[in-house]
Amino acid sequence: MEGSSNTVQSIVVYVTVPNREAGLESVYLWEGKINTDPEELLIIKTRQSLLGALTEHVKANHEYDVPEVIALPITGGSPQYLEWLKNSTRD
């Protein structure tokens, strides 16, 4: 994914420790054609209140017309880590 380094660096105001997994292959239907392309996966941890702003930021700075942005709830975890996550992201 071209530009992913810039995307990762530009989102740190919204998140803590984005994890970047390279070497993935995606198979998808786009504009009536099945495509297979190398991609990278970002796992981004942030507050629910920042999801809208983060999504808009990714859309504005990503090379894809429709970048994948999905949200999964954090249903538990180390209390110390969750407190650090809260304190490390802006309100």
N, C-alpha and C positions, 0 to 999 in steps of 0.2 A: 504494500500500500504506500504509494508515494505520498509524501507529506505527513505521514503518521507521526514522525518525530516532532514536527511543528505542532500538530494537533495535540499530542501528549503534553508538550511543554506549555502550550497556551491554556490548557484546562486546569492547571494546578491551583488556580485561584478558587476553583469550585470543589476540589477533591483532595483526598489524601492518598498517597502511594498508588497511582494507577499502575496496574500490572499489564505488561505488553507481552503477548504470546505470539511469536513469529512462526512461520513455517506451516500454516494451516492452508487447507485447500477447501474452497467453497464451490458448491454446485448449486446453481440457481437459475430461475427463469426470469429473463429480462427482455422486454420488448419483443416477446414472441420467440425468443431463442434460448436454448439451454446453454449456459456458460459454465466453465470451470476455470477458476482463477486462484492464484495464491493470495492469501489475505493475512492480516494480523488481527488478533482479538485483544481488545482492551477491556480489562475488568476494572471498573471505576467505582470507588466507594465515596458516597457523599450523603448529604442530608436530603430528605424528601423535599424540603422547602427550596432546595437549589436545583431540583431536577429540571424544571422548565427552562431556567437560564442556561444550564449545562447543555440541554438538548439543542437549544437555539444556537449556542456557541459552536457545538459540533457541526450542526447543519451549515452554518456560515463559513466554517473553516475546513471542512472535509472535501476531498476531491469528488466523492460520489454525489449523484443527484439525490439519492435516498440512502444516507448512511444508517446502519443499524444502531438504534438506540432503544434499549429495553430496560425496564426496571424490575428488579427482584427485591422483595423485602428482606431486611435483616431481622430474623426472628430470634436471634440470641447470639451469644458470643462472650468472650472474656470481658467482664465489666471494665477492667482497666483499658483494654483496647477500644471498647465502645466509647468510653469517656474521652480518650485521646482523639478518636475520630470526630467526636462532637466539638472538642476544643480546637481541632486543627482545621476546621472548615469555617468559612465566614458565615455570619448570619444573613 
